[in-house]
Amino acid sequence: MKRRITVFQICLTALAAVINVAGGQLALTLRLPIYLDSIGTILAGALMGPAFGALPNLLSGVILGMTTDIYSLYFAPVGMIVGVMSGLVFKMPVEGRKRMLAASLLITVPGTIVSSVICSVLFGGITSSGSTILVQLLAKTPLGMTASVFVVQIVTDYIDRLVSVFLVCSLMKAIPYEMKCEWKGER
């Protein structure tokens, strides 16, 4: 039997996109070396699964790309990968320090590979993120541009996903069981 998409799922997807936009704008405004634009994506993936996990970053990428940060549009596929991975990873228990570290790594690596290629090939390592400065410094070393982008991206992406996973785990503890069931479409 096919499950129907519920109003709660549509609302959480929209809320997750808004959380992504707010986090992304905060990081962009403060020129942080992390992005904070995947908190909503990870939340949606954790609560509703991989398919819904991909939607918030697609929406927020289009919104930010058309309004304030054109780079967000190009990196929307990366966020979609993060959402899918979040949905898969959060099927397992994530509580505990070691599990959070491992979950963050599993969520980070596939997106970072795609992100590094996009950043180095399309933009020459220069984006709106605060980590661009680190990339440009490392690019002058024997690593070269693509490897420099990957090294910086893996570190900054991992820290970003770790912060996001911690916030999502904290939030999920506060959400009542009945509400989680509504978002999963189980009621």
LUMVOPA-771716 format. One record per residue (C-alpha): z negated, y negated, x; residue number from 0. Coordinates in nm, 4 decimals. Example, Ala and Ser with C-alpha at 12.3 -4.5 7.8 and 13.67 -1.06 7.14 Angstrom:
2
TILUM        c3        c2        c1  num
TILUM   -0.7800    0.4500    1.2300    0
TILUM   -0.7140    0.1060    1.3670    1
//
This chain:
187
TILUM        c3        c2        c1  num
TILUM    0.0000    0.0000    0.0000    0
TILUM    0.1000   -0.3399    0.1359    1
TILUM   -0.1709   -0.6010    0.1583    2
TILUM   -0.0994   -0.9428    0.0210    3
TILUM   -0.1584   -1.2608    0.2130    4
TILUM   -0.4627   -1.4332    0.0682    5
TILUM   -0.5454   -1.7994    0.0245    6
TILUM   -0.8296   -1.7553    0.2744    7
TILUM   -0.5837   -1.6308    0.5363    8
TILUM   -0.3482   -1.9233    0.4792    9
TILUM   -0.6396   -2.1683    0.5007   10
TILUM   -0.7774   -2.0107    0.8192   11
TILUM   -0.4313   -2.0210    0.9769   12
TILUM   -0.4046   -2.3925    0.8950   13
TILUM   -0.7602   -2.4553    1.0194   14
TILUM   -0.6834   -2.2680    1.3414   15
TILUM   -0.3748   -2.4846    1.3986   16
TILUM   -0.5863   -2.7990    1.3466   17
TILUM   -0.8484   -2.6682    1.5916   18
TILUM   -0.5693   -2.6113    1.8446   19
TILUM   -0.4341   -2.9633    1.7963   20
TILUM   -0.7808   -3.1195    1.8292   21
TILUM   -0.8681   -2.9151    2.1393   22
TILUM   -0.5296   -2.9830    2.2987   23
TILUM   -0.5571   -3.3557    2.2364   24
TILUM   -0.9090   -3.3641    2.3788   25
TILUM   -0.7981   -3.1874    2.6981   26
TILUM   -0.4864   -3.4063    2.7266   27
TILUM   -0.6812   -3.7279    2.6738   28
TILUM   -0.9479   -3.6331    2.9285   29
TILUM   -0.6823   -3.4894    3.1679   30
TILUM   -0.8788   -3.1673    3.1960   31
TILUM   -0.7355   -2.8871    3.4107   32
TILUM   -0.7825   -2.6531    3.1109   33
TILUM   -0.5973   -2.6816    2.7809   34
TILUM   -0.8388   -2.6023    2.4945   35
TILUM   -0.5399   -2.5521    2.2666   36
TILUM   -0.5931   -2.1832    2.2018   37
TILUM   -0.9392   -2.1776    2.0441   38
TILUM   -0.7959   -2.1631    1.6917   39
TILUM   -0.5348   -1.9083    1.7960   40
TILUM   -0.7970   -1.6747    1.9387   41
TILUM   -1.0141   -1.7247    1.6289   42
TILUM   -0.7252   -1.6347    1.3971   43
TILUM   -0.6353   -1.3322    1.6072   44
TILUM   -0.9972   -1.2162    1.6181   45
TILUM   -1.0523   -1.2517    1.2435   46
TILUM   -0.7132   -1.1567    1.1002   47
TILUM   -0.5299   -0.9539    1.3639   48
TILUM   -0.2281   -0.9925    1.5914   49
TILUM    0.0294   -1.1066    1.3349   50
TILUM   -0.1856   -1.3945    1.2118   51
TILUM   -0.2971   -1.4693    1.5685   52
TILUM    0.0548   -1.5769    1.6614   53
TILUM    0.0936   -1.8306    1.3798   54
TILUM   -0.1569   -2.1093    1.4647   55
TILUM   -0.0123   -2.1808    1.8074   56
TILUM    0.3393   -2.1797    1.6715   57
TILUM    0.2325   -2.4396    1.4132   58
TILUM    0.0279   -2.6513    1.6533   59
TILUM    0.3001   -2.6288    1.9199   60
TILUM    0.5549   -2.7674    1.6773   61
TILUM    0.3160   -3.0392    1.5542   62
TILUM    0.2133   -3.1525    1.9034   63
TILUM    0.5665   -3.1151    2.0368   64
TILUM    0.7022   -3.3478    1.7703   65
TILUM    0.4206   -3.6024    1.7896   66
TILUM    0.2356   -3.6467    2.1180   67
TILUM    0.3048   -3.3742    2.3763   68
TILUM    0.6604   -3.2420    2.4042   69
TILUM    0.5460   -2.9732    2.6488   70
TILUM    0.3485   -2.8024    2.3700   71
TILUM    0.6705   -2.7093    2.1961   72
TILUM    0.8032   -2.5278    2.5016   73
TILUM    0.4751   -2.3442    2.5554   74
TILUM    0.4377   -2.2290    2.1920   75
TILUM    0.5595   -1.8753    2.2815   76
TILUM    0.2741   -1.8503    2.5315   77
TILUM    0.0224   -1.9310    2.2583   78
TILUM    0.1840   -1.6774    2.0318   79
TILUM    0.1346   -1.4114    2.3011   80
TILUM   -0.2286   -1.5226    2.3343   81
TILUM   -0.2726   -1.4835    1.9579   82
TILUM   -0.1220   -1.1358    1.9519   83
TILUM   -0.3329   -1.0274    2.2497   84
TILUM   -0.6443   -1.1742    2.0853   85
TILUM   -0.5779   -0.9728    1.7724   86
TILUM   -0.5460   -0.6557    1.9800   87
TILUM   -0.8428   -0.7244    2.2079   88
TILUM   -1.0813   -0.8200    1.9272   89
TILUM   -1.0296   -0.4822    1.7590   90
TILUM   -1.2798   -0.3666    2.0212   91
TILUM   -1.6326   -0.5091    2.0491   92
TILUM   -1.6283   -0.8183    2.2709   93
TILUM   -1.9976   -0.9130    2.2784   94
TILUM   -2.1668   -0.9062    2.6153   95
TILUM   -2.0888   -1.0870    2.9376   96
TILUM   -1.8755   -0.8147    3.0999   97
TILUM   -1.6761   -0.7511    2.7831   98
TILUM   -1.6105   -1.1223    2.7377   99
TILUM   -1.4862   -1.1470    3.0962  100
TILUM   -1.2587   -0.8448    3.0488  101
TILUM   -1.1358   -0.9632    2.7070  102
TILUM   -1.0504   -1.3043    2.8495  103
TILUM   -0.8535   -1.1437    3.1310  104
TILUM   -0.6598   -0.9186    2.8912  105
TILUM   -0.5764   -1.2169    2.6726  106
TILUM   -0.4815   -1.4338    2.9730  107
TILUM   -0.2483   -1.2279    3.1923  108
TILUM    0.0556   -1.1738    2.9634  109
TILUM    0.0611   -1.5375    2.8558  110
TILUM    0.0179   -1.6617    3.2116  111
TILUM    0.3212   -1.4682    3.3305  112
TILUM    0.5379   -1.6278    3.0616  113
TILUM    0.3743   -1.9680    3.1100  114
TILUM    0.4382   -1.9657    3.4851  115
TILUM    0.8050   -1.8911    3.4374  116
TILUM    0.8421   -2.1670    3.1770  117
TILUM    0.6549   -2.4187    3.3917  118
TILUM    0.8364   -2.3505    3.7169  119
TILUM    1.1884   -2.2934    3.5820  120
TILUM    1.2039   -2.5580    3.3087  121
TILUM    0.9743   -2.8250    3.4475  122
TILUM    0.9561   -2.7733    3.8234  123
TILUM    0.5790   -2.7245    3.7978  124
TILUM    0.5174   -3.0613    3.6334  125
TILUM    0.3597   -3.0699    3.2861  126
TILUM    0.1194   -3.2936    3.0955  127
TILUM   -0.1817   -3.0874    3.2047  128
TILUM   -0.4347   -3.1991    3.4633  129
TILUM   -0.3547   -2.8821    3.6610  130
TILUM   -0.0163   -3.0288    3.7603  131
TILUM   -0.1833   -3.2034    4.0521  132
TILUM   -0.3032   -2.8695    4.1904  133
TILUM    0.0438   -2.7166    4.1505  134
TILUM    0.2082   -3.0009    4.3398  135
TILUM   -0.0413   -2.9707    4.6255  136
TILUM    0.0061   -2.5934    4.6550  137
TILUM    0.3850   -2.6179    4.6272  138
TILUM    0.3895   -2.7822    4.9706  139
TILUM    0.2399   -2.4656    5.1220  140
TILUM    0.4347   -2.1483    5.2074  141
TILUM    0.3659   -2.0204    4.8539  142
TILUM    0.6499   -2.2256    4.7079  143
TILUM    0.6776   -2.3553    4.3515  144
TILUM    0.6758   -2.0396    4.1375  145
TILUM    0.3876   -1.8713    4.3181  146
TILUM    0.1938   -2.1990    4.3200  147
TILUM    0.2401   -2.2335    3.9454  148
TILUM    0.1231   -1.8747    3.8908  149
TILUM   -0.1857   -1.9137    4.1124  150
TILUM   -0.2933   -2.2341    3.9390  151
TILUM   -0.2016   -2.1030    3.5930  152
TILUM   -0.3954   -1.7772    3.6279  153
TILUM   -0.7099   -1.9646    3.7301  154
TILUM   -0.6863   -2.2431    3.4732  155
TILUM   -0.5656   -2.0106    3.1948  156
TILUM   -0.8473   -1.7650    3.2606  157
TILUM   -1.1124   -2.0380    3.2511  158
TILUM   -0.9532   -2.1800    2.9348  159
TILUM   -0.9454   -1.8387    2.7632  160
TILUM   -1.2996   -1.7599    2.8766  161
TILUM   -1.4263   -2.0834    2.7194  162
TILUM   -1.2248   -2.0093    2.4045  163
TILUM   -1.3445   -1.6471    2.3790  164
TILUM   -1.7052   -1.7588    2.4253  165
TILUM   -1.6703   -2.0200    2.1492  166
TILUM   -1.4965   -1.7729    1.9157  167
TILUM   -1.7607   -1.5034    1.9761  168
TILUM   -2.0348   -1.7568    1.9060  169
TILUM   -1.8607   -1.8686    1.5881  170
TILUM   -1.7976   -1.5140    1.4707  171
TILUM   -2.1694   -1.4377    1.4906  172
TILUM   -2.2333   -1.7247    1.2492  173
TILUM   -1.9662   -1.6269    0.9942  174
TILUM   -2.1019   -1.4146    0.7068  175
TILUM   -1.9643   -1.0615    0.6729  176
TILUM   -1.8203   -1.1299    0.3270  177
TILUM   -1.6178   -1.4227    0.4595  178
TILUM   -1.4808   -1.2095    0.7457  179
TILUM   -1.3688   -0.9531    0.4873  180
TILUM   -1.1905   -1.2256    0.2885  181
TILUM   -1.0045   -1.3462    0.5986  182
TILUM   -0.9049   -0.9932    0.6911  183
TILUM   -0.7674   -0.9445    0.3397  184
TILUM   -1.0110   -0.6605    0.2680  185
TILUM   -1.1420   -0.8006   -0.0603  186
//
